[in-house]
Amino acid sequence: MQELTWQKSSFSGEEANCVEIASDSNFVYIRESDDPAHIVTTTRTKLNAWLLGAKAGEFDHFTA
């Protein structure tokens, strides 16, 4: 994997509850800043579909 530039969510907490995201020309990578060895890899198309569902409230029950 090439060197990636990771971006933290501005909604991440002060207590290392940070989610980071990076991408290259083929994939999008997501990791937790306190456990950077475990990376979820997906495509832009799949991430966009998931984000549309999240914005529509489909996953709200996971955080309630």
Phi, psi and omega in degrees: 000132178292168176294124182253151173260113184269140178239128178274149174290138177290349178266002179293150182279170179285341188262043178064023176269055187254135171253134181240153181223145176213166178209161169230196185289344184247325190224166172244137183240137180230136179211165172266135184295332180274359177214063189291350180287336181261114185237131173269129180247133180212177176261164177298320180298314180292320178295318178298320177296318179295317180297321176299317177296318179296316179296332179276358177088010183296340184244011182301328182294343178284339183249000182281000000 
